[in-house]
Amino acid sequence: MTTEDRQGPTSRTFRGRPYLRVLRYLIQWSVVVIVIHGGISLYGFLKYLQGGKLPLIEKPLSVEGFMPIGAFMALKLWIAEGLFDPVHPAALVIFISAILTALFLKKGFCGWICPVGTISELTYKTGSRVFGRNFSLPKYIDYPLRSIKYLLMAFFLYVILLKMSPESIRAFLFTPYWMVADLKLLIFFTEMSLTTITVLLFLLVASLLVKNFWCRFLCPYGALLGLLSIVSPVKVTRDPSRCIHCHRCTTNCPALLPVEERQRLYSPECTGCLTCVSHCPAQGALDLALPGKRWINPVIYILLIITLFWGGIMIAKAAGYWKSNVTYEQYKKIVPHLKELEHP
């Protein structure tokens, strides 16, 4: 099937596909609401335990998506010994779902699901409105800064894959520290130190000025998913015969990629957010495709992300690999010493 057959003649009234952005915002902010609700519920869960009472709610598990390092350790142990982390299985399930999404559907987790990416996007758009623009760093600064997230990723890969044995990982996963790692993460934000506040304020200011500062320069999770996404069969693909060189794809790309200069976007920085596709005014010029220009409807791509990510969670729930086996009795023994617990 030719491009002409696929899309029909280029229409002068075609104004892109803004509905793709609306769908993305709905999905992104739905996840943010789920995570915020989970954080509030977890705070209530902790307060009940600190008061020596039996919590009236189940411990929420959505916040376990913020523990990818421990989940990575658990993944190695599962592959090596077949032991699926019984302490924080939800963290491992979310991690695996994100990896599968990257392998098959570009960095769909970063572009459509990750709440940190959503907040980062809101921040730089707010900065653009306040200052009239976002600022791009010169290449001789941008490239070295972008290497930071890959160096952090390499460090964690080295420690977990090469230095830590399955035995040491197993020992860690059954420590009191890992049992309450989500609660430790919670009080990190509810009882912030001056250092934490200073770092967060720096990130806030930097994110107001530079598009996706955290994601672009510092996130090792995104770096790993980006490298895995290179093998994804789905890529943003441009048809040069239909491109009108309006620059809208490049101008609107959150990852600052030169979309207009590429026929197929392989960059690990591409999150598959479809912002470029939604802004393209030339019908049939920019879309998602498999190798050989086998075009994919963007709505199908979105449904596949939802199915792969949340479907993995639903399967895990049905198979009994979602809820922690840590008992209330164990929590009651550990929680009074929560602040004193150190990483083993």
ChimeraX attribute file (.defattr): number of C-alpha atoms within 10 A of each C-alpha:
attribute: neighborCount
match mode: 1-to-1
recipient: residues
	/A:1	8
	/A:2	8
	/A:3	16
	/A:4	12
	/A:5	8
	/A:6	10
	/A:7	12
	/A:8	11
	/A:9	12
	/A:10	14
	/A:11	12
	/A:12	9
	/A:13	9
	/A:14	11
	/A:15	13
	/A:16	17
	/A:17	18
	/A:18	13
	/A:19	11
	/A:20	19
	/A:21	17
	/A:22	12
	/A:23	13
	/A:24	19
	/A:25	15
	/A:26	13
	/A:27	15
	/A:28	21
	/A:29	17
	/A:30	14
	/A:31	18
	/A:32	18
	/A:33	12
	/A:34	14
	/A:35	20
	/A:36	15
	/A:37	15
	/A:38	18
	/A:39	19
	/A:40	13
	/A:41	17
	/A:42	22
	/A:43	18
	/A:44	16
	/A:45	20
	/A:46	21
	/A:47	14
	/A:48	16
	/A:49	20
	/A:50	16
	/A:51	11
	/A:52	12
	/A:53	13
	/A:54	13
	/A:55	16
	/A:56	9
	/A:57	11
	/A:58	10
	/A:59	16
	/A:60	18
	/A:61	20
	/A:62	18
	/A:63	20
	/A:64	24
	/A:65	19
	/A:66	18
	/A:67	18
	/A:68	18
	/A:69	17
	/A:70	21
	/A:71	24
	/A:72	19
	/A:73	25
	/A:74	28
	/A:75	22
	/A:76	19
	/A:77	21
	/A:78	16
	/A:79	11
	/A:80	12
	/A:81	12
	/A:82	10
	/A:83	13
	/A:84	17
	/A:85	25
	/A:86	19
	/A:87	22
	/A:88	27
	/A:89	23
	/A:90	25
	/A:91	27
	/A:92	28
	/A:93	26
	/A:94	24
	/A:95	25
	/A:96	19
	/A:97	20
	/A:98	25
	/A:99	23
	/A:100	23
	/A:101	25
	/A:102	29
	/A:103	21
	/A:104	20
	/A:105	25
	/A:106	33
	/A:107	32
	/A:108	30
	/A:109	25
	/A:110	26
	/A:111	20
	/A:112	25
	/A:113	23
	/A:114	19
	/A:115	23
	/A:116	17
	/A:117	20
	/A:118	20
	/A:119	16
	/A:120	21
	/A:121	19
	/A:122	16
	/A:123	21
	/A:124	25
	/A:125	21
	/A:126	17
	/A:127	22
	/A:128	17
	/A:129	11
	/A:130	12
	/A:131	12
	/A:132	10
	/A:133	15
	/A:134	18
	/A:135	15
	/A:136	12
	/A:137	11
	/A:138	8
	/A:139	9
	/A:140	8
	/A:141	10
	/A:142	13
	/A:143	12
	/A:144	10
	/A:145	16
	/A:146	19
	/A:147	15
	/A:148	17
	/A:149	21
	/A:150	21
	/A:151	14
	/A:152	17
	/A:153	18
	/A:154	15
	/A:155	13
	/A:156	18
	/A:157	16
	/A:158	12
	/A:159	12
	/A:160	19
	/A:161	14
	/A:162	9
	/A:163	11
	/A:164	14
	/A:165	16
	/A:166	19
	/A:167	11
	/A:168	12
	/A:169	16
	/A:170	18
	/A:171	11
	/A:172	18
	/A:173	20
	/A:174	14
	/A:175	14
	/A:176	21
	/A:177	19
	/A:178	19
	/A:179	22
	/A:180	20
	/A:181	19
	/A:182	21
	/A:183	21
	/A:184	18
	/A:185	14
	/A:186	18
	/A:187	14
	/A:188	13
	/A:189	11
	/A:190	10
	/A:191	10
	/A:192	13
	/A:193	10
	/A:194	9
	/A:195	9
	/A:196	13
	/A:197	13
	/A:198	12
	/A:199	10
	/A:200	13
	/A:201	12
	/A:202	12
	/A:203	15
	/A:204	17
	/A:205	14
	/A:206	18
	/A:207	24
	/A:208	26
	/A:209	22
	/A:210	21
	/A:211	25
	/A:212	25
	/A:213	24
	/A:214	20
	/A:215	22
	/A:216	22
	/A:217	19
	/A:218	20
	/A:219	18
	/A:220	23
	/A:221	20
	/A:222	26
	/A:223	26
	/A:224	20
	/A:225	24
	/A:226	26
	/A:227	19
	/A:228	19
	/A:229	29
	/A:230	22
	/A:231	16
	/A:232	20
	/A:233	15
	/A:234	26
	/A:235	27
	/A:236	24
	/A:237	24
	/A:238	23
	/A:239	17
	/A:240	15
	/A:241	9
	/A:242	16
	/A:243	17
	/A:244	14
	/A:245	15
	/A:246	12
	/A:247	16
	/A:248	18
	/A:249	23
	/A:250	20
	/A:251	15
	/A:252	17
	/A:253	20
	/A:254	21
	/A:255	19
	/A:256	16
	/A:257	18
	/A:258	13
	/A:259	24
	/A:260	23
	/A:261	13
	/A:262	14
	/A:263	14
	/A:264	21
	/A:265	21
	/A:266	20
	/A:267	15
	/A:268	20
	/A:269	24
	/A:270	25
	/A:271	24
	/A:272	25
	/A:273	23
	/A:274	27
	/A:275	21
	/A:276	25
	/A:277	30
	/A:278	22
	/A:279	22
	/A:280	27
	/A:281	23
	/A:282	21
	/A:283	24
	/A:284	24
	/A:285	20
	/A:286	28
	/A:287	22
	/A:288	22
	/A:289	20
	/A:290	15
	/A:291	12
	/A:292	6
	/A:293	18
	/A:294	11
	/A:295	20
	/A:296	15
	/A:297	10
	/A:298	17
	/A:299	12
	/A:300	10
	/A:301	18
	/A:302	21
	/A:303	11
	/A:304	17
	/A:305	25
	/A:306	18
	/A:307	14
	/A:308	18
	/A:309	23
	/A:310	14
	/A:311	14
	/A:312	18
	/A:313	19
	/A:314	16
	/A:315	13
	/A:316	17
	/A:317	15
	/A:318	10
	/A:319	9
	/A:320	12
	/A:321	19
	/A:322	23
	/A:323	17
	/A:324	16
	/A:325	13
	/A:326	15
	/A:327	10
	/A:328	13
	/A:329	10
	/A:330	13
	/A:331	17
	/A:332	18
	/A:333	12
	/A:334	17
	/A:335	20
	/A:336	14
	/A:337	10
	/A:338	18
	/A:339	12
	/A:340	9
	/A:341	16
	/A:342	10
	/A:343	10
	/A:344	9
